Amino acid sequence: MKKAVIALGLVVVLFLSFADVYAQDPKVGPEPKDRGMQGQPYEHQWKRLDLDQKQKAGLRELHRKFKGETAQLVGELVTKRIELRVLWSDPKADSEAILAKEKELRDLQNQMKDKIVQYKLEARKLLKPEQIEKLGFMGGMGLGFSRGFHRPGRGFKDGF
């Protein structure tokens, strides 16, 4: 049963990963401000920062690299959440097993937070000092980081 749930979770993660990629058409759907990191990322904020084409290309490449490097970690996070949900719903589950799974999930979340901070720092290197100053008026990092790399209502609740 446990292996089946894990396998199902992995299949769902793969499906959602591919569905997200193929379902996005930058010319259709909500305004860019609602897209987060999908479609044409951050175009509405780039206008406020007056980014040049080289900076935009650098940010797009950085984002592509980030998504590739964190894809496995995202899959592991989803798997741990499913495993934890199974443990919590099992009346026979040992409290030590639940605590251990919570710790594993927390460790993975911390790894993801570290990757996000590194990503933001790399993105910041592409900006000029006056652009970095504008970020404070745009709610922090700016560049679409408020919801992280997930669709609204899905994923992390920690504000990134």
N, C-alpha and C positions, 0 to 999 in steps of 0.2 A: 504494500500500500504506500509506504513512504517513498520508495523508489519511483512508483508511478506518479505520485504528486510532483516529485522533483523533475521527472522527465516532462510531465505536462507543463510545468512552469517554464522550463527551458524552451519548449516548443512555442509557448505563448510569447516569450521574450523575443525569440527569433522572428515570429510572425509580426509582432508589433514593430520591431526594428525595420523590417522590410516594408510593412504597410505604411509607416510614417514617411519613408523615403519616397515611395512611389505615389503616395496620395497627395503630396505637396506640389502645387502649381503656383508659382509666385504671382501669376497674373489673376488668380481667382481666390476668393475668400476674403477674410477680414483684412483690415488695414495692417500695415507692417507692425504697428505698435502692439498688436495683439498676437503676433506670430512668435515672439520670443526668438529662439535661435533657429527657426525653421524658415524655409523660403528664402527671401532676401533679408538676411539678418540685419537688424539695427539701422536700416536706411533712414528712418525718421530721426534717430539720434545722431547719425553721422552728419546729417545736414546741420544740426546745431553745433557740432564740433568742427565743421568745415574741414573734413578729412580730404586729403588728396587721393588720387587713384592708387598710388603706391601703398598708402596706409590701408585703404579699403581692401586691396588685394592681400596685404599682409594679415589683416584681421580675418579675412575669409580662410586663408590657408591655416592660420593658427587654430581657428575653430574646427576645420576639417581634421587637423592633426589631433586636437583634443578629443573629438568624438571617436576617432579611431583608437586612441590610447586608452580611453575609458570604457569602451564598449564591453569588454570582458568584466570589468568591475561592476558596471551597471547590471549585467546578467547575474553576477554573484549576489548583488544586493537584492534583486528580485527573488532569486532562489532562496536566500536566507529569510526573506520576509514570508515567503510561502511556507517554508519549513517551520518558522515560528508560529504562523497562523495555525498550522496543523497541530503543533504542540499545545497551543492554548486551547484548541477545540477538543483535545483528547482528555477526557476525564481521568484517564490512567497515567497521564504524563507526569513525570517526576519534576519537582520544582527545580532541582539542580540542572536538569536538562534544559528547562526553559531559561534559567539564568545564564547557562553557558551559551545558548543560542542568541540570547539578547546581547551578550558580550561580543560574540562573533559579528553580529549585525552592527553594533556600535563601532567596532574596529574598522569594518568596511566603510561605514559612513565617514569616519575620521579620515580614512585614506582618500575618499572622494572629496572631502572638504579640502584636504591638502592639495589635491590635483587642481581643484577649482581656484585656490589661491595662487598656485603657480601659473595657471592659465591667465588669471587677471594680471599678475605681475608681468607676464610676457606681453600681454596686450598693451599694458601701460607703457612698455618700452617703445612701442610704435608711435606714441603720441608726443606732441610738442608740449613744453611746459604750460603754455596758455590753454591748451586743450585739456590737460590734466586738471588745471584750476577750474575749468567749466564743469568737470565731473561732479564736484561738490554740490553744484546747483542742480544737478540732474539726478539726485537721489543715490549717491554713492558711485560705484564703478561706472554706471551709465550703460554703455554698450550692450544692453539687453540682459544683464546678469540678474535682474530681480527675481526671475523665475527659473534661472538655471537653464538646463538643456531639455527640460521636460515640458510637455503641454500643460496648460493651466489645469489644476485639479488633479494632477498625477505626479507622483514622485515625492521629492523631498518637501517637507513642511518648514524647513529651517530658514526660509527666506532667500535661498540662493538658487 
